[in-house]
Structures are given as C-alpha cells and as structure tokens.
Amino acid sequence: NSTMVAILPGTDSIAYGVGAGISNIAGGNFNTFIGNYAGQSNTTGDDNTANGYNALFTNTNGGYNTANGYAALYSNTGGNYNTANGYQALYYNTGNSNTANGSKALYSNTIGHDNTANGYKALFSNIDGRSIELSCKKGSGKPGPFLLLLGVRVTLMELSSGFGWLRQSPAF
C-alpha cells in the first residue's frame, strides 16, 4: 500500500502516489492517477485521469472521467464522461456527462447528468437535475450577482444587474 510509482496492469496506465490506482489489477486501460489514493478503487474503468489526494477515489468501472483537486469525483463509481476541477467538485457524483469547475461545485450531485456548474459551491445541492447550467461569482446556487441558470427543468432564471432583476419563467 506504499507504492509510489507504478505501471499498472492493462494498457498504458500509470500511478504516482501512495495507494494510487492500487486496485487497477483487472485491466483498466489508459488511466493516469497522480496523488495519494487517486483512483484507488479503479478496477476496470478506462481513460480516466485523476490528479490530487483521493481524486476519483471510489471509481471502479467509470470511464472517460477527469478529476483535478482534493477528493474531486470522490464517490463516482460507474459514472462516465465527467469533469471535476476543484476541491471536492462532483464529490457524490455517480451520474454521467457532468462538468464542475470550482470548489464543491455540484457537490451533492448523485444521479444528475448533463449538468455544468462554474463557481464556488455552484449547484451544490443538485441531486438529480439534468441539463442545468450554472455560472456565478459566489456560487451559492441562489440568485445573486453574476448568476446564469439555464436548463430543461429550471423554473426561474434571475440575473442581477446594477439596475435591478430580470426574472423569466420556463416559457422562454
């Protein structure tokens, strides 16, 4: 459990860090795990990149994921095509095709898919939403300065400016 650098079984996979990629014995291919315990549980997942302590820690068979940051995509087991950049971004994720940029962005997302969140704690409480995009300065997930929220299941979009609020219903 103290492996520092390892060429992993499978094709073109490498790990650097204590416990990184240690379970990748069944042949996960084209994986890169850098950081202590990065990709530790990966067994057959392919084409994953994890950089940071505990990044992509629980992933077993999910593929085409990128996790950059401490515990980014930590709970992902079989989710595919996800990108998490930031401390605990997409922490509880098991869904597919999500992008989180910012510390704890999409933190609570479990089965939600096709979501994009940019900013500190952006879409923090989203659990099963789909096709939601959020960009904000403070990332609270609540209406505030520099907030843009678009998507299939959005009921309200609010944008603040120096002149007041713009509210729009789903009939746009």
C-alpha positions in Angstrom: 0.0 0.0 0.0 3.0 2.3 -0.1 3.6 2.2 -3.9 5.0 5.5 -5.1 5.2 4.9 -8.8 3.6 2.0 -10.7 3.0 0.9 -14.2 -0.5 -0.6 -13.8 -1.9 -3.7 -15.5 -3.9 -3.1 -18.6 -2.7 -0.9 -21.4 -0.8 2.3 -20.8 -1.9 3.1 -17.2 0.3 4.7 -14.6 0.0 5.7 -11.0 2.1 8.0 -8.8 1.4 8.3 -5.1 0.7 6.1 -2.1 -2.2 3.8 -2.9 -2.9 5.5 -6.2 -4.5 3.0 -8.7 -3.8 0.1 -6.3 -7.0 -1.8 -7.3 -6.4 -1.4 -11.1 -5.4 -5.1 -11.3 -8.3 -6.3 -13.7 -7.1 -4.3 -16.6 -8.4 -0.7 -16.6 -6.7 0.9 -19.6 -5.2 4.4 -20.4 -5.5 5.7 -16.9 -3.4 8.2 -15.1 -3.6 8.6 -11.3 -1.4 11.2 -9.6 -1.7 11.8 -5.9 -2.0 9.7 -2.8 -5.0 7.4 -3.2 -6.0 8.9 -6.5 -8.1 6.3 -8.4 -7.6 3.8 -5.6 -10.7 1.7 -6.3 -10.5 1.7 -10.1 -10.6 -1.9 -11.4 -11.8 -1.8 -15.0 -12.5 1.9 -15.7 -10.8 3.1 -18.8 -9.4 6.5 -19.9 -9.6 8.2 -16.5 -7.3 11.0 -15.2 -7.2 11.8 -11.5 -4.8 14.4 -10.0 -5.0 15.1 -6.3 -5.3 13.4 -3.0 -8.3 11.0 -3.1 -9.3 12.2 -6.6 -11.6 9.7 -8.3 -11.1 7.5 -5.1 -14.2 5.2 -5.3 -14.3 4.8 -9.1 -14.5 1.1 -10.1 -15.6 0.9 -13.7 -16.5 4.5 -14.7 -14.6 5.8 -17.8 -13.5 8.9 -19.5 -13.5 11.0 -16.3 -11.2 13.8 -15.3 -10.8 14.7 -11.7 -8.4 17.5 -10.6 -8.3 18.5 -7.0 -8.6 17.1 -3.5 -11.3 14.4 -3.5 -12.7 15.6 -6.8 -15.2 13.0 -8.1 -14.6 11.1 -4.9 -17.7 8.9 -4.8 -18.0 8.3 -8.5 -18.3 4.5 -9.1 -19.5 4.0 -12.6 -20.3 7.5 -13.9 -18.8 8.3 -17.3 -17.6 11.4 -19.2 -17.4 13.7 -16.1 -15.0 16.5 -15.4 -14.4 17.9 -11.9 -11.9 20.7 -11.3 -11.6 21.9 -7.7 -11.7 20.8 -4.1 -14.5 18.1 -3.7 -16.1 19.1 -7.0 -18.7 16.4 -8.0 -18.0 14.7 -4.7 -21.0 12.4 -4.5 -21.4 12.0 -8.3 -22.4 8.7 -9.9 -24.1 10.3 -12.9 -22.8 10.9 -16.4 -21.6 13.8 -18.5 -21.3 16.5 -15.7 -18.8 19.3 -15.6 -18.0 21.1 -12.3 -15.4 23.9 -12.1 -14.9 25.3 -8.6 -14.6 24.1 -5.0 -17.6 21.9 -4.1 -19.3 22.6 -7.4 -22.1 20.0 -8.0 -21.0 18.6 -4.6 -24.3 16.7 -3.9 -25.0 15.6 -7.4 -25.7 11.8 -7.4 -27.6 10.7 -10.4 -27.9 14.0 -12.2 -26.5 14.1 -15.7 -25.5 16.7 -18.4 -25.0 19.5 -15.8 -22.5 22.3 -15.9 -21.6 24.3 -12.8 -18.9 27.0 -12.6 -18.0 28.7 -9.3 -17.6 28.0 -5.6 -20.4 25.7 -4.5 -22.2 26.2 -7.8 -25.2 23.8 -7.9 -24.0 22.5 -4.5 -27.4 20.9 -3.6 -28.3 19.5 -7.1 -29.0 15.8 -6.7 -30.8 14.5 -9.8 -31.2 17.5 -12.1 -30.3 17.2 -15.7 -29.2 19.7 -18.4 -28.7 22.5 -15.9 -26.0 25.1 -16.4 -25.0 27.5 -13.7 -22.3 30.1 -13.6 -21.9 32.5 -10.8 -19.4 34.6 -8.9 -20.2 33.3 -5.4 -21.7 30.0 -6.4 -24.3 29.8 -3.7 -26.8 28.3 -6.0 -29.2 31.1 -5.1 -29.9 34.2 -7.1 -27.2 36.8 -6.8 -24.7 38.8 -8.7 -23.4 37.2 -11.9 -25.8 34.3 -11.9 -26.9 32.5 -15.0 -29.1 29.4 -14.8 -30.4 27.7 -17.9 -31.9 24.2 -18.4 -34.7 21.8 -19.1 -36.1 21.7 -15.6 -35.3 25.3 -14.5 -38.4 27.1 -13.1 -36.9 30.5 -12.7 -33.9 32.4 -14.1 -32.7 35.5 -12.2 -30.0 37.8 -13.3 -28.9 40.8 -11.2 -27.5 43.9 -12.6 -26.9 47.4 -11.3 -30.4 48.3 -12.4 -32.5 45.5 -10.8 -33.6 42.0 -11.5 -34.6 40.1 -14.6 -37.0 37.2 -14.0 -38.0 34.7 -16.6 -40.3 31.7 -16.5 -39.7 28.3 -18.2 -41.8 29.5 -21.2 -38.7 31.0 -22.9 
